[in-house]
């Protein structure tokens, strides 16, 4: 398993990118939904 992981750095990179996109989506959702944070 470790050899396969090391052989696919692009896959791990795309995984990190997709996770970052999910975090951004959650962040935007949190910012959009509550009116309290828009006052800030």
trRosetta pair geometry for C-beta under 8 A, 3 or more apart (Angstrom, degrees):
i j d omega theta_ij theta_ji phi_ij phi_ji
1 4 5.8 -57 -152 35 33 110
1 5 6.4 33 152 -21 66 106
2 5 5.6 -53 -149 35 34 113
2 6 6.3 30 155 -16 67 106
3 6 5.9 -56 -148 39 30 107
3 7 6.2 28 153 -20 64 111
4 7 5.6 -60 -148 38 30 112
4 8 6.5 2 161 1 65 112
5 8 6.4 -78 -149 48 27 92
5 12 6.9 66 -171 -62 83 124
6 9 7.4 2 -170 -58 39 85
8 11 3.9 4 154 18 114 121
8 12 6.6 126 111 -18 79 84
9 12 5.6 -55 -152 38 40 110
9 13 6.1 43 149 -24 70 105
10 13 5.5 -52 -147 35 33 114
10 14 6.3 31 154 -17 66 103
11 14 5.9 -54 -147 38 30 107
11 15 6.4 37 149 -24 63 104
12 15 5.4 -51 -151 32 33 118
12 16 6.6 36 150 -20 65 100
13 16 5.7 -52 -154 33 34 110
13 17 6.4 33 148 -19 66 105
14 17 5.4 -50 -146 36 37 114
14 18 6.2 38 154 -20 68 103
15 18 5.9 -54 -147 36 29 108
15 19 6.4 30 153 -19 63 106
16 19 5.7 -56 -151 36 31 112
16 20 6.3 34 151 -22 66 104
17 20 5.6 -53 -150 34 32 112
17 21 6.5 34 150 -20 65 102
18 21 5.5 -49 -149 34 35 113
18 22 6.5 38 150 -21 65 101
19 22 5.6 -51 -151 34 35 113
19 23 6.5 37 150 -21 65 102
20 23 5.6 -51 -151 34 34 113
20 24 6.5 35 150 -20 65 103
21 24 5.6 -53 -150 36 33 112
21 25 6.4 36 151 -21 66 103
22 25 5.6 -52 -149 35 33 112
22 26 6.4 32 153 -18 65 104
23 26 5.7 -55 -150 37 32 110
23 27 6.2 34 151 -22 65 107
24 27 5.4 -53 -146 36 32 114
24 28 6.3 31 156 -18 67 104
25 28 5.9 -53 -146 37 29 108
25 29 6.2 31 153 -21 64 107
26 29 5.6 -55 -148 36 30 113
26 30 6.3 30 154 -20 65 105
27 30 5.8 -56 -150 35 29 109
27 31 6.3 25 153 -17 65 107
28 31 5.7 -56 -146 38 32 109
28 32 6.0 27 157 -18 68 109
29 32 5.9 -57 -142 39 28 107
29 33 6.0 24 163 -23 66 112
30 33 6.3 -54 -137 32 24 107
30 34 7.0 -8 180 10 60 104
30 37 7.2 49 141 12 79 167
31 34 8.0 -80 -151 45 17 81
31 37 5.7 -118 -135 114 55 136
31 38 7.4 103 173 -73 71 75
34 37 5.0 78 84 5 105 99
34 38 7.5 -175 102 -8 60 85
35 38 5.5 -56 -155 34 46 114
35 39 6.9 57 148 -28 70 94
36 39 5.9 -50 -166 21 36 113
36 40 7.5 34 142 -14 63 98
37 40 5.5 -44 -161 29 47 114
